[in-house]
Amino acid sequence: MHKRDFLKHLLGGSAALALDLPTWLAAKPVPGRHYVWAHTRPDWDRDRWQRELEHLQKVGFRGVMMGGSPETLAMVVQAAQAVEMEVHAWTWTLNQPGEVDLRTSHPEYFSLSRSGKSCASDPPYVDYYRWLCPSREPVRALLREKMDRLARVEGLSSIHLDYVRHPDVILPIALQPKYELVQDQEYPDFDFCYCEVCRERFMAQGGEDPMQMDDPTQDEAWRAYRWQAVSEVVGEIAEVVHARGLDLTAAVFPTPRLARQLVRQAWDTWPLQGVYPMLYQNFYNEDLRWIRESVRAGRRALTDGQDLFAGLFLPALPPEDLGRAIRLARKGGASGVSLFDLKGISDAHWPVIQAAFADWA
């Protein structure tokens, strides 16, 4: 992954790799704890991945958060081992748009809104928002089996959870106009999950049926029940993953406060080795300094044994801003950064990334 034509490929085309390295890649690899999310590339074999990973290693990345099947992951791990890179299995958790058959066979597994709409048949916002209910034991069993299957891949560094939350009850402020929404409160169509299992479990713990409340959005116990249900799922997954000798990490919402408020996610309580808050400042109409302050807020909520890696959104970070964002993450106390995503790194980004990583060392 260290040839010049690869840079052109990242911008949208697959091309043969050139034989010479850009001059800015001649320096020794910079040790660092920096990562990049990467999607499956069906046309890339092991050799191609090895070249890609070698390029990333020279720039200063430590590894990739890699999506794909166990077979794809095994192939990428083999390529990564040849260049001493890490591979973390990046996987969707409670949002499962690929479970098409499950929608027919077990529609009850899917989350239900306060207005009675199921994610199996009427997902919020976009068609791929097919969220499973975290309170249901069959759903938890399905997820435990999925994570165990991934964790059996030899050579992985961690299982990396994504979409481990409820649907957005309130979208980040800058995204609301995209959907022609004004979410000045928690509206029923976006408020999950109100299925019978969630309600019965909550009432068994001493709560009132949320469907009988005058305003369930104001009930702190009901709000907490839902993020605790997600936390229970993470705890069960952690047992499976740790039993296989792997770390468990997760991509999460920016700060503990925002995560609880927007998506019922209490990630600061989870048994993780690393968290990757998605510090996409443009989603919240914030400037780059918000990245530093969000890292600090997350760092304060974690224990000393847990790492925090700042997730940075490349479409909102031209090269001159990306270098500053990386440096601000460091000042906030991050263990490193993770970039979203590999395809979004432009020719102009590469030297900026290498320079910022070198400054981190």
C-alpha positions as CSV (number, residue, x, y, z in Angstrom):
1,M,0.0,0.0,0.0
2,H,3.0,2.3,-0.4
3,K,3.0,3.2,-4.1
4,R,2.0,6.4,-5.7
5,D,-0.8,5.1,-7.8
6,F,-2.5,3.8,-4.7
7,L,-3.2,7.4,-3.8
8,K,-5.1,7.8,-7.0
9,H,-7.0,4.6,-6.2
10,L,-8.1,5.9,-2.9
11,L,-9.7,8.8,-4.7
12,G,-11.9,6.6,-6.7
13,G,-10.1,4.5,-9.2
14,S,-8.3,1.2,-9.1
15,A,-4.9,1.4,-10.9
16,A,-1.7,-0.4,-11.2
17,L,0.8,0.5,-8.5
18,A,3.9,2.5,-9.5
19,L,7.4,1.4,-8.6
20,D,8.7,4.5,-6.8
21,L,7.8,5.9,-3.4
22,P,7.0,9.6,-2.8
23,T,9.9,11.4,-1.2
24,W,7.8,12.1,2.0
25,L,7.6,8.4,2.6
26,A,11.3,7.9,2.8
27,A,11.5,8.6,6.5
28,K,11.5,5.8,9.1
29,P,8.0,4.6,10.2
30,V,6.7,6.6,13.1
31,P,5.5,4.6,16.0
32,G,2.0,5.6,17.0
33,R,-1.4,4.3,18.0
34,H,-3.3,5.6,15.1
35,Y,-5.9,3.7,13.1
36,V,-8.2,3.9,10.1
37,W,-11.6,2.4,9.4
38,A,-11.6,0.3,6.2
39,H,-14.3,-1.4,4.3
40,T,-14.2,-4.7,2.4
41,R,-12.7,-4.5,-1.1
42,P,-13.8,-7.7,-3.0
43,D,-11.3,-7.1,-5.8
44,W,-8.3,-6.9,-3.4
45,D,-6.3,-10.1,-2.7
46,R,-3.8,-10.7,0.1
47,D,-0.9,-9.2,-1.8
48,R,-2.9,-6.1,-2.6
49,W,-3.8,-5.7,1.1
50,Q,-0.2,-6.2,2.1
51,R,0.9,-3.4,-0.1
52,E,-1.9,-1.2,1.3
53,L,-1.0,-2.0,4.9
54,E,2.7,-1.5,4.3
55,H,1.9,2.0,3.0
56,L,-0.1,2.7,6.1
57,Q,2.6,1.4,8.4
58,K,5.2,3.7,6.8
59,V,2.9,6.8,7.3
60,G,2.6,5.9,11.0
61,F,-0.6,3.9,11.4
62,R,-0.6,1.0,13.7
63,G,-3.6,-0.9,12.2
64,V,-7.0,-0.9,10.6
65,M,-10.5,-1.3,11.8
66,M,-11.6,-3.8,9.2
67,G,-15.1,-4.7,8.1
68,G,-15.9,-8.0,6.4
69,S,-16.6,-11.7,6.9
70,P,-14.4,-14.0,8.9
71,E,-12.8,-15.2,5.7
72,T,-12.0,-11.7,4.6
73,L,-10.6,-10.8,8.0
74,A,-8.4,-13.9,8.0
75,M,-6.9,-12.9,4.6
76,V,-6.3,-9.3,5.8
77,V,-4.7,-10.6,9.0
78,Q,-2.3,-12.7,7.0
79,A,-1.3,-9.6,5.0
80,A,-1.0,-7.5,8.1
81,Q,1.2,-9.9,10.0
82,A,3.8,-9.6,7.2
83,V,4.2,-5.9,7.9
84,E,3.5,-5.9,11.6
85,M,0.2,-4.2,11.5
86,E,-2.9,-4.8,13.7
87,V,-6.3,-5.8,12.4
88,H,-9.5,-5.1,14.4
89,A,-12.7,-6.7,13.3
90,W,-15.1,-3.8,12.8
91,T,-18.7,-5.0,13.0
92,W,-22.2,-3.6,13.3
93,T,-24.0,-4.7,16.5
94,L,-27.6,-3.7,17.2
95,N,-28.2,-2.2,13.7
96,Q,-28.5,-5.3,11.4
97,P,-29.8,-4.2,8.0
98,G,-28.4,-7.4,6.5
99,E,-30.7,-9.7,8.5
100,V,-33.4,-9.6,5.8
101,D,-34.7,-13.1,6.5
102,L,-35.0,-12.3,10.2
103,R,-37.4,-9.5,9.4
104,T,-39.8,-12.2,8.1
105,S,-39.1,-15.0,10.5
106,H,-38.8,-13.0,13.7
107,P,-40.1,-9.4,13.2
108,E,-40.5,-9.2,17.0
109,Y,-36.7,-9.1,17.4
110,F,-36.7,-5.6,16.0
111,S,-37.0,-2.4,18.0
112,L,-40.4,-0.7,18.3
113,S,-40.9,3.1,18.4
114,R,-43.2,4.9,20.8
115,S,-45.6,5.4,17.9
116,G,-45.7,1.7,17.3
117,K,-43.5,1.5,14.2
118,S,-41.1,-1.4,13.9
119,C,-37.6,-1.2,12.5
120,A,-38.3,-4.4,10.7
121,S,-41.0,-2.8,8.4
122,D,-40.7,1.0,9.0
123,P,-37.2,2.1,9.9
124,P,-36.5,5.7,11.0
125,Y,-34.5,8.1,8.9
126,V,-33.0,5.7,6.4
127,D,-33.7,2.2,5.1
128,Y,-30.7,0.6,6.7
129,Y,-31.8,1.6,10.2
130,R,-32.9,-1.9,11.1
131,W,-32.3,-2.0,14.8
132,L,-32.7,-5.0,17.1
133,C,-34.1,-4.8,20.6
134,P,-31.4,-5.2,23.2
135,S,-33.7,-6.5,25.8
136,R,-34.6,-9.8,24.1
137,E,-32.6,-12.9,24.9
138,P,-32.7,-14.4,21.4
139,V,-31.2,-11.1,20.0
140,R,-28.5,-11.3,22.6
141,A,-27.8,-14.9,21.7
142,L,-27.6,-14.0,18.0
143,L,-25.1,-11.3,18.8
144,R,-23.0,-13.5,21.1
145,E,-22.8,-16.1,18.4
146,K,-21.8,-13.5,15.7
147,M,-19.1,-12.0,17.9
148,D,-17.7,-15.5,18.8
149,R,-17.6,-16.4,15.1
150,L,-15.5,-13.3,14.4
151,A,-13.3,-13.8,17.5
152,R,-12.3,-17.2,16.2
153,V,-10.3,-15.5,13.4
154,E,-6.6,-16.1,14.3
155,G,-4.5,-13.0,14.7
156,L,-7.1,-10.3,15.4
157,S,-6.3,-7.6,17.9
158,S,-9.9,-6.8,18.9
159,I,-13.5,-7.0,18.1
160,H,-14.6,-3.4,17.4
161,L,-18.3,-2.8,17.9
162,D,-20.2,-0.2,15.9
163,Y,-23.9,0.8,16.1
164,V,-24.1,-0.5,19.6
165,R,-26.9,1.8,20.8
166,H,-30.5,2.7,20.1
167,P,-31.6,4.7,17.0
168,D,-31.0,8.4,17.3
169,V,-33.9,9.8,19.3
170,I,-32.5,13.2,18.3
171,L,-30.1,13.6,15.3
172,P,-27.0,15.8,15.6
173,I,-28.1,19.4,15.0
174,A,-26.4,19.8,11.6
175,L,-28.0,16.6,10.2
176,Q,-31.6,17.5,10.9
177,P,-32.1,19.7,7.9
178,K,-31.0,16.9,5.7
179,Y,-34.1,15.0,6.7
180,E,-36.3,18.1,6.9
181,L,-36.6,17.7,10.6
182,V,-36.7,20.0,13.6
183,Q,-36.1,17.8,16.6
184,D,-36.7,20.2,19.5
185,Q,-37.9,17.3,21.7
186,E,-38.1,13.5,21.6
187,Y,-40.7,12.7,19.1
188,P,-42.6,9.3,19.1
189,D,-41.4,8.1,15.7
190,F,-37.7,8.2,16.8
191,D,-38.1,7.1,20.4
192,F,-37.1,3.4,20.9
193,C,-37.7,0.7,22.2
194,Y,-41.3,0.3,23.4
195,C,-41.8,-3.4,22.7
196,E,-43.5,-5.6,25.2
197,V,-40.3,-7.2,26.4
198,C,-38.7,-3.8,27.2
199,R,-41.8,-2.6,28.9
200,E,-42.3,-5.8,30.9
201,R,-38.7,-5.9,32.0
202,F,-38.9,-2.3,33.1
203,M,-42.0,-2.9,35.1
204,A,-40.5,-6.0,36.7
205,Q,-37.8,-3.7,38.0
206,G,-40.4,-1.5,39.7
207,G,-41.1,1.0,36.9
208,E,-44.4,2.1,35.4
209,D,-45.5,1.0,32.0
210,P,-44.0,3.7,29.8
211,M,-47.0,3.6,27.4
212,Q,-49.1,4.6,30.3
213,M,-46.9,7.6,31.4
214,D,-48.1,11.1,30.6
215,D,-44.7,11.9,29.2
216,P,-42.2,8.9,29.1
217,T,-39.4,11.2,27.8
218,Q,-39.2,12.8,31.2
219,D,-38.9,9.6,33.2
220,E,-35.2,9.2,34.2
221,A,-35.6,5.6,35.2
222,W,-37.1,4.6,31.8
223,R,-34.3,6.5,30.0
224,A,-31.7,4.7,32.1
225,Y,-33.3,1.3,31.6
226,R,-32.7,1.6,27.9
227,W,-29.0,2.5,28.0
228,Q,-28.6,-0.2,30.7
229,A,-30.1,-2.8,28.3
230,V,-27.5,-1.9,25.7
231,S,-24.8,-2.0,28.4
232,E,-25.9,-5.5,29.3
233,V,-25.5,-6.6,25.6
234,V,-21.9,-5.2,25.6
235,G,-21.2,-7.0,28.9
236,E,-22.3,-10.3,27.4
237,I,-20.3,-9.8,24.2
238,A,-17.3,-8.9,26.4
239,E,-17.4,-12.2,28.1
240,V,-17.4,-14.0,24.7
241,V,-14.6,-11.9,23.2
242,H,-12.4,-11.9,26.3
243,A,-12.7,-15.7,26.5
244,R,-11.1,-15.9,23.1
245,G,-8.2,-13.7,24.3
246,L,-9.2,-10.6,22.4
247,D,-9.7,-7.0,23.4
248,L,-13.1,-5.4,22.9
249,T,-13.4,-1.8,21.6
250,A,-16.2,0.3,20.2
251,A,-17.0,3.3,18.1
252,V,-19.3,5.5,20.2
253,F,-21.0,8.9,20.3
254,P,-18.8,11.9,21.1
255,T,-19.1,12.3,24.9
256,P,-20.9,10.3,27.7
257,R,-23.4,13.1,28.0
258,L,-24.3,13.3,24.3
259,A,-24.3,9.5,24.0
260,R,-26.9,9.1,26.7
261,Q,-29.0,12.0,25.4
262,L,-29.0,11.2,21.7
263,V,-28.8,7.4,21.4
264,R,-29.2,5.8,24.9
265,Q,-25.5,4.8,25.1
266,A,-23.6,4.7,28.4
267,W,-20.2,3.8,26.9
268,D,-18.2,5.1,29.9
269,T,-19.5,2.1,31.9
270,W,-18.6,-0.6,29.4
271,P,-15.9,-3.3,29.9
272,L,-13.8,-2.1,26.9
273,Q,-10.1,-1.8,26.4
274,G,-10.6,1.1,24.0
275,V,-13.3,3.6,22.9
276,Y,-13.4,5.5,19.6
277,P,-15.7,8.5,20.0
278,M,-16.8,9.8,16.7
279,L,-15.8,13.4,17.0
280,Y,-17.4,14.6,13.8
281,Q,-17.4,18.3,14.7
282,N,-19.4,19.3,11.6
283,F,-22.3,17.2,12.7
284,Y,-22.7,19.4,15.7
285,N,-21.9,22.8,14.1
286,E,-18.7,23.0,16.2
287,D,-15.2,24.1,15.4
288,L,-12.0,22.1,15.7
289,R,-11.4,23.0,19.3
290,W,-14.5,20.9,20.2
291,I,-12.5,17.8,19.3
292,R,-10.0,18.6,22.1
293,E,-12.7,19.3,24.7
294,S,-14.7,16.2,23.7
295,V,-11.5,14.1,24.2
296,R,-11.0,15.6,27.6
297,A,-14.7,14.9,28.6
298,G,-14.3,11.3,27.5
299,R,-11.0,10.8,29.1
300,R,-12.3,12.0,32.4
301,A,-15.0,9.4,32.3
302,L,-12.7,6.4,31.7
303,T,-10.3,4.5,33.9
304,D,-6.6,4.7,33.6
305,G,-6.5,1.3,31.9
306,Q,-8.8,2.3,29.0
307,D,-7.7,4.0,25.8
308,L,-9.5,6.7,24.0
309,F,-8.9,7.2,20.3
310,A,-10.4,10.3,18.6
311,G,-12.5,9.4,15.6
312,L,-12.0,12.0,12.9
313,F,-14.3,12.5,9.9
314,L,-12.2,13.1,6.7
315,P,-15.0,14.7,4.6
316,A,-15.1,17.6,7.0
317,L,-11.4,17.9,7.4
318,P,-9.4,19.3,4.5
319,P,-5.6,18.7,4.9
320,E,-5.0,22.0,6.7
321,D,-7.7,21.2,9.3
322,L,-6.8,17.5,9.6
323,G,-3.3,18.3,10.9
324,R,-4.8,20.6,13.5
325,A,-7.5,18.2,14.5
326,I,-4.9,15.4,15.1
327,R,-2.8,17.8,17.3
328,L,-5.9,18.9,19.2
329,A,-6.8,15.3,19.9
330,R,-3.3,14.8,21.4
331,K,-3.7,17.9,23.6
332,G,-7.0,16.6,24.9
333,G,-5.3,13.4,26.1
334,A,-6.2,10.9,23.3
335,S,-4.2,7.7,22.9
336,G,-4.3,8.3,19.2
337,V,-6.7,8.9,16.4
338,S,-8.8,6.8,14.0
339,L,-9.7,8.2,10.6
340,F,-13.0,7.6,8.8
341,D,-12.2,6.2,6.3
342,L,-9.5,4.7,4.2
343,K,-11.1,5.7,0.9
344,G,-11.4,9.3,2.0
345,I,-7.6,10.0,2.4
346,S,-6.6,12.2,-0.5
347,D,-3.2,12.8,-2.0
348,A,-2.9,16.0,0.0
349,H,-3.9,14.3,3.2
350,W,-1.0,11.8,3.3
351,P,1.9,14.1,4.1
352,V,-0.2,16.0,6.6
353,I,-1.1,12.8,8.4
354,Q,2.6,11.7,8.5
355,A,3.8,15.0,9.8
356,A,1.1,15.1,12.5
357,F,1.8,11.6,13.6
358,A,5.5,12.4,13.8
359,D,4.8,15.3,16.0
360,W,2.8,13.0,18.3
361,A,5.8,10.8,19.0
